[in-house]
Amino acid sequence: MENLGAVSVLIAFCLGVYALAASILGGWKRKPYLVASAERAVYALWLLLTVASSVVVHALLTGDFRMVYVASHSNRDMPALYKFAAWWGGQEGSLLLWSWLLASYAALVVLTNRRRHRAMMPFVTAVLMAPQVFFLILNAFVASPFRMLAVGREITSVPDGNGLNPLLQYWAMALHPPALYLGYVGFAVPFAFAMGALITREKSDSWLQTTRRWTLITWLFQSCGILLGAGWAYAVLGWGGYWGWDPVENASLLPWITATAFLHSVMMQEKKGMMKVWNVSLISITFWLCIFGTFLTRSGVVSSVHAFAQSPIGKWFVGFLAVLAAAVIYVILNRLDYLRSEARLESVVSRESSFLFNNLLLLASCFAVLWGTLFPVISEAVSGEKISLDAAWFNRLMIPIGLFL
């Protein structure tokens, strides 16, 4: 079974590379058959990752302690709910969940838009496949959940596993991570549509409705995930409140703030053709922060009660974040003429200006949270001393911003 899972991920990686290349070439050269083959590769990729995920879940539920991941995150006495939740309880399994959700979103996008936005869909598919390939590299070569316990060349087993972290064995934690992942991963869709529209200089604004609808859905998932996490922190961690400004909490809040700003200002673009640069920048920042938040929780650069341990996987994320930022900045700067507003802000006291001020306040709150989260890392790099900012610091800064909002 483990070989089936590992081979499925490897073939999915190959299909992801093909779908990325075929989409770009098919869209650029206007080859519909090449575009169609790339879309079919997306469906096949989803099927393969579903098989790989099923192998992991089956191993967890049946207690296949020959697998390192199962032995590390499950045991015989755990209820079935927490055995299933162990899928995202560890580094390797949660990365596979990330990949499977992204493949599911990509397949759904391709399916629902097979007769719409045909000029830009190849590039939408390509943008979705870029992070898909990155995560499949991690699944296949860096953090595979299909590693086996072995003594010499012989595969071995243990009588029982270590089990899931007791702090994670709470009903909300069976729902909180997948809800957050549905938000994190889902923001790739509006980002892909925005990039597709920029690349093709899409004349129609119909893609905006699709983008706003997807953003609403993923924003809702992100909101539910944050609320479930707050409930878990209150009941299990005993922080004396629902929010402790923990780095992992902050990592989930950052893209939620920028997505909220985007949902407000995108209405101005739909109705008056304004704030185009704002909107494409906001949705790009939102997706970048989703990847950045995933990096924060997995690299070990920040200390948290529910972050993953120090891991070499952080270097891969840094590289991907740098490439992503450079590519987005280039595309936006290259298409500034396309993003020129059709109307101007006529008065400081107007509905349009209130949307702009709203965005500025939300971005200020995002920067404040990001600065407070990264300050221990920055202080250690500059002075050699790690200085952490407590909840009181965040409250002093965020309460006034909240009142202004």
Residue, then its C-alpha position, 0 to 999 in steps of 0.5 A: m500500500e505504501n508503494l501505491g501512495a508513493v508512486s501516486v505522488l510521484i506520478a502526480f508530480c510529473l502530471g503537475v509539471y506537464a499541466l503547468a508547461a502545457s497550459i502556458l504553451g497552449g495558451w501562448k500558442r493558442k493550441p486548444y488540444l494542448v490546453a485540453s490535455a493540461e486540464r485532463a492532467v489536472y483531473a488525473l492529478w487530483l485522482l492520484l492524490t486522492v489515492a495517496s491520501s487514502v493510503v495514509v488515512h487507511a494506514l492511520l485507521t488500521g494502525d500500520f506501524r511500519m510507516v514512520y508517520v503512523a508510528s509517530h502520530s497514531n496509536r491503538d487506543m486513539p478514537a477513530l476521529y483522532k486517528f483520522a485527524a492525525w492525517w494533518g497532525g504531523q508535518e508530512g501528512s498536513l503537507l499532503l492534505w495541502s496538496w490534495l486540497l489544492a488539486s481539488y480546488a484546481a479540478l473544480v475550477v477547471l470543471t466549472n469554467r470549461r466553457r467560460h473565460r477560455a482565453m485566460m483559463p490556460f494561465v489560470t490553470a498554470v498559476l494553480m499548478a505552480p504551487q501544486v508542483f512546489f508542494l508535490i516536490l515536498n511530498a515526493f522528495v522532502a517530507s514524504p509520509f510514506r517512509m517506512l521503519a527499517v532495520g538495515r534493509e528490512i522493513t520493521s514495525v513497532p507494537d504501538g505508536n506514539g499517538l497524537n499530541p494530547l493537546l490536539q485531541y480535542w473535537a475542535m482540532a478535528l475541524h480547525p486545521p482543515a477549515l484553515y487549510l480550505g481557506y489558505v489553499g482556496f485563496a490560490v483560486p482568486f489569485a490565479f484568476a487575477m494573474g490570468a486576467l493580467i497576463t491576457r489583458e482580459k477585457s471583460d470584467s466577468w472574471l471579477q465576479t468569479t474571483r469575488r465569489w471564490t474569495l467569499i467562500t475561502w474567506l468564510f472557511q478561513s473565518c471558521g478556522i480562526l474561530l475554531g482555533a480560538g475556541w480550542a485555545y480557550a478550552v485546552l490551552g487555558w490562555g484566559g481568553y480566545w486570542g493570545w497573539d500566538p505566532v501561529e494564530n497570527a499567521s492565520l489572521l494575516p491573510w484574513i485581514t488582507a482578504t477582508a480588504f480585498l472583498h471591500s475594495v473589489m466592489m469599487q472595481e466592479k461598479k466604477g472601475m476603480m482601485k484596480v492596482w489595489n485589488v490585484s495587489l491585495i489578492s496577491i498579498t493574501f496568497w503570499l501571506c498564505i504561503f508565508g503563514t504555512f512557512l511560519t508554522r513549519s520552519g521553526v523560526v517562531s516558537s509556538v505551542h502548536a507549530f511544527a518543530q525545526s525543519p529543513i523544509g523552511k529553506w524550500f519555502v523561502g525560495f518559493l516565496a522569493v520566486l512568487a514575490a518576484a513573479v507577481i511584482y513583475v507581472i503587476l509592473n508590466r501591466l500597469d497600463y491595463l490596471r489604469s483606473e476608469a474613474r478618479l476619487e472625486s472627494v475625500v468625503s465619499r463612499e469611495s474614499s471610505f473604502l480606501f481608508n478602510n483598506l489603509l486601516l486594514l493594511a496597517s493592522c496587517f503590518a502591525v501583526l506581521w511586525g509583532t510576529l517577526f520581531p523576535v526573529i528580527s531582533e535575534a538577527v540584528s542584536g543576537e538577542k531574541i525579544s518577544l512581544d507579549a499580548a499587551w503590546f499587540n493590544r495597545l496597537m490593535i485596539p486603536i486600529g480596531l476602534f478606527l475601523 
